[in-house]
């Protein structure tokens, strides 16, 4: 099983692809750049969705649904947005097929050309702000706190499963506010919800910060981000939250009467995370045996494998397993009994390791007689023996411990690979070796671009929490004065 | 509030549109035929999704996700399917926009023409069976029981909110089986799940049956359906389940090694319900005051409106309301306190009636002093006084009663409007007056078509449960012999 997967040390990128496919998470489809998300992968995504959706609702947001298609002209309204999003995209030009006059299948009916082309949404600011125009008249209509779960399409030239696909699934929040301050608070609130989700559910430590102007969302005044370190030391942008100012309100003429009775443009935010999080999950925790899933997101938290020779043994062990399963499920754990009779236990062990199931129980006749069970934890690959009598409590604690241990491992890995750096030669030597470098930056787009051109490294963020470092210094490249360090890394 | 809505008796169709828009369920978007589903409407759809999804999972199905786009050539593979689905559809022909050389926004880049056009999925049998080809080798890989929640696009010429839109949301199940019998059982299982959902959650009685060959899904050997009667006596097809035989397996060459070691084509089903159910909900239960929501699907089950003059009264009443809210929520009921201070109680009453909230509580100082509360039920518009002490129990029972009463009302309405009919002149006189007519049919497509041409009536189904009527008789139109009655109606 695991021998079908390339080792991380051999080829990290190939390991990633092998793992996605062999663990049944996703696969390429017949359509260029579009993936099929398989049931096991989709079950993980559903858990992510449910948790995030609950967090959004607890913070006052509601779901809605806006059209898949956006009239081409909408993109031209916001000057920066058009440059960022109306380039590589799927363009619908016709609305009918007809039988090929030559009898070879179907062809596009030339008489069914649309008057205005439609773009399959790459992001929905334009269509949503065109809608909000009708929803907002007065300050009493604000705030509007909408989210949508949807598919979006960006015609990427080079695609990778989950990380960069032409079609992907995501949520996009779009809020409208009466004041700049409220919108900025919302921007921060949502990036912090993403950070909370990453740390407590994905078990991935993230750095929260602002993007440099170069790396902002097209049309935003400020973009906040959560940045995660993968096991190859590269950075993955895992979620972003944008303060859009009044840009979209102005482009779509969305004004409201404020408390003073004056007309004013509405303030906006947008924020999103996508199926890219699946890629983050795989790359942050997986090992050469396969996936390692944090219990909080594992579709199966505990798998049980019976070990027996006789039919009598089989029945006795299964009886016990079903009663344990019931008890564990009553405590909210998801449990699977793998009773396939055509496969050896060793094969099953390897398969569930590949799929990252956090805990495996194996039980044979001697275990049953002795009132014990062999428990294997996926994260450390350690085996311990547990008493059946107290198993339900023990498993609950073990799952908690696994969740924490996975996070701590990722945290320690990152801690070992973040360094301050004040020397340009050292920067060049280290940046390609899987490090996040905390460096002074002079704040100019010019310097940022030069560093990127020479090293491929980008400013991942100007940190606001754990890595914030406000101190006087000099830009690592230009030597000009700087007041704080920023995070440089090579990114996915 | 309600005076903004056309009365049903005046113009049922206008009433429907008014209601959808005024109750904040949905609205037209800037894109022809595509709707915006507003937060209140989407909250109802989310409840439907959650309940159906739980039912699908309880019957062994898993969710997955397949691409939005389908290569044009895929549609030509299944001969009937192409005729049914590859006509009015959204066709993607290009993958890039560029700045207009004349400086007027953006235009399609002619150099970015796709080699093969992509169709935005109108339904996913083709792309899914092309995928299943790689998943299925042996009988051990079967059954595959997948469902997906997705958006689909059919370029309808005449659209109506929820009932017929260019883009709509739905779920589509696609299953693969080793035998015809298993696939047929699955087809029946799913139509029965839909019927169960319609009756117990939508509170809509439905007739379960088979479609006549004319009305089958393009590519199916059998289509089962649930048919509901709206308040104008027209039929609404609310869900379908298809036995696809080996048609798609043959078109996409999906074979498996059966238990005897022989190669065989796989057997298939597909089944779906869509946001059309929202239209059914509105049309089945709404009245001239607005929506009437069954408690099982109401995003807000109980709304509380405080009635007060002084700040002291206000505070005391709100205190009581928050404690009641907490108790009701602990019992699983969703509760909203409408404490907007800029609106009169009468205005609030009308608004929540319009939005179909099943139960409204109004509490004033005298109620509080007397330990009572005024309770209004939306379905019958009756008011009763309840004791605050036992309110939580009383509300639970009331919600159950409302759910049953709404169903019974729809059931009685249908019972009053279904008739046996054996005379063609009578048929012509009655079919346009809002009746379902149970008639003998000779089983030929020819007769069915002639009846449709003369009266617009179609065979909604050949019933299998409540309305099954196997008896000798003569076709209502042709006079030829028949062995059972079928359901004729004018349909949405």
Interface residues (C-beta under 8 A of the other chain):
Chain A: X27 X29 X30 X31 X34 X35 X36 X37 X38 X39 X42 X43 X45 X46 X62 X63 X64 X65 X66 X67 X68 X69 X70 X71 X72 X73 X74 X75 X76 X82 X86 X87 X88 X89 X90 X91 X92 X93 X94 X95 X96 X97 X98 X105 X106 X108 X117 X118 X119 X120 X127 X130 X131 X134 X140 X146 X150 X151 X153 X155 X167 X169 X342
Chain B: X27 X29 X30 X31 X34 X35 X36 X37 X38 X39 X42 X43 X45 X46 X62 X63 X64 X65 X66 X67 X68 X69 X70 X71 X72 X73 X74 X75 X76 X82 X86 X87 X88 X89 X90 X91 X92 X93 X94 X95 X96 X97 X98 X105 X106 X108 X117 X118 X119 X120 X127 X130 X131 X134 X140 X146 X150 X151 X153 X155 X167 X169 X342
